[in-house]
């Protein structure tokens, strides 16, 4: 690794302002993309998906917990290691207090293809309290194109 070039304070400031312009442009692009995502049309879900939760079987509608919006995080399971994905784990580690979402009529649920007993053991070992459901044996992950398996998709 080479050392950065030494410049005058004025040269650094000019370079920093140039980079700041690029950062602001990227932020505007991301904001515009987020607007497009929020404006995607809705599609009616006609399939009756059933998940396994700590309290037994639940339907997709039950996962809303009476709120108007549901955010589903698709948590990848590493079948060869029989544990959760490290990147997914990092994300769940950093989920804040759910009351902020609940105050905005939104529920968050984690869905994994792992069988519930494996997912629950992993969730408890990690100390997570976020609602966790298993879609094991269902088409849910495939239907929403969040699981890539050539033999199924």
N, C-alpha and C positions, 0 to 999 in steps of 0.2 A: 504494500500500500504506500503510495507516495504522499508526501505532505502537501497540504493545500498551498496554493500560491499566496505569497504575502503581498498585500496591496495597501494603498493609502486608505484612510478612513472615507474619503470622498468616493473612491472607486468602489469600496465595499458598500457604501450607502446606495450608489447607483445600481449595483448588482442586486442588492436586497430589494430595492423598489421595483426592479424588473421582475424579480421572482414573485413579489407580492401581487403585481398585476396578473401574473399567470395563475397564482393561487385564487385570486378573486374571480377570474374568468372560470376556473374549474368549479368553484363554489356555485356560481350562477348556472353553469351547465348542470350540476348535480341537482340544484333546486328545481330547474325546469324538468329534468327527468323525473324527479319525485312528484311533480304536479301531474305529469303524464301517467305515472303509476297509479296515483290516487284517482285519476279520471278514467281508468280502465272500466269498460262496461262490466256489469255483473252477469253471472250465469247462474241459473237455478240448479241446485244440486239435487238431482232426482234419486240418486242411489242412497239407500239406507245404510250408511256406514256404521259399523258397530266396533267399538274399541273396548279394551280391557283396562279398567282403572283400579285403584286400591279398594274402592267400594263395590267393585263388580263391573258388569257390562254397562256401557253408556253409548248413546248415539251421538252423532256429531252435534245435533241441536242441544243436547244436554251439556256439552262442553262449554257452551256460551254462558252457563251459570246465570241465566236470566238477563244477561247484558245484550246490548245491541250489536256489538262487534266481537269477533274472535280472531286473535292472532295465533297462528299455529307455527311453532318452530319444529321443523323436521330434524330430529336428532339422529345422526348417523350412528349405527352400531357396527363395531369392527368384529365381524363374526370370527375371523381367524384368531383374534386375541381375546374374544369374549368379554369385551368392555366397550365403553363409549369412546367416541371420536375425541381426540385431544382438543381440536379446534372447537367442536361443539361444546365440550366441557368448559373451555375457557369462556365461551359466550354465556353459558348458563351460570357460571361462577359470578359473572358480572351483571346479572339481572338485578335491578333495584327492587325496592319495595313495591309490591303489586298494587298497593292502595292508590298509587298515582294513576295507574291504568284504570282501575275500577272506578275512580272518580270521573273518568272520561267515558264511562259506559263500555269499557273494553276489558275482555278477559284474555289472558295469555295461557296457552297450554303447550306442553312439550309432547310431541308424538314420536315414538321410535318403533322400528320394526322388531326390536328385540322382544322376546316373550316378557310378559309383565314381571315375573319373578326375577329375571335377570336385570331388567331395567330398574326395578324397585330396589334391589340390593345395591346396584350402582348408585342410584339417586341417594339412598340413605348413607352410603359410605362417603359420598361427596358432601353431605349435609344440606342438600337442596330441599326447599319446601314448595317449589313451583309445581303446579299440577302436571302429572306425568301419566301418559296413556300409551298403551301398546296397540299398534295396528297389525300385529303379527297375524298372518293368515288372511289378511284382507287385501283388497285391491287399492286401498286409499293412496298409498305412496306412489303406486304405478300410475293411477288415474290422474294424479296431479303432477306427474313427471318429475318427482323429486328422488326417485330411486332408479338407477340405471342398471338394468339387468336385461341383456339381449334375449335371454330365453323367455322373458315375460313381456317386456315392453314392445 
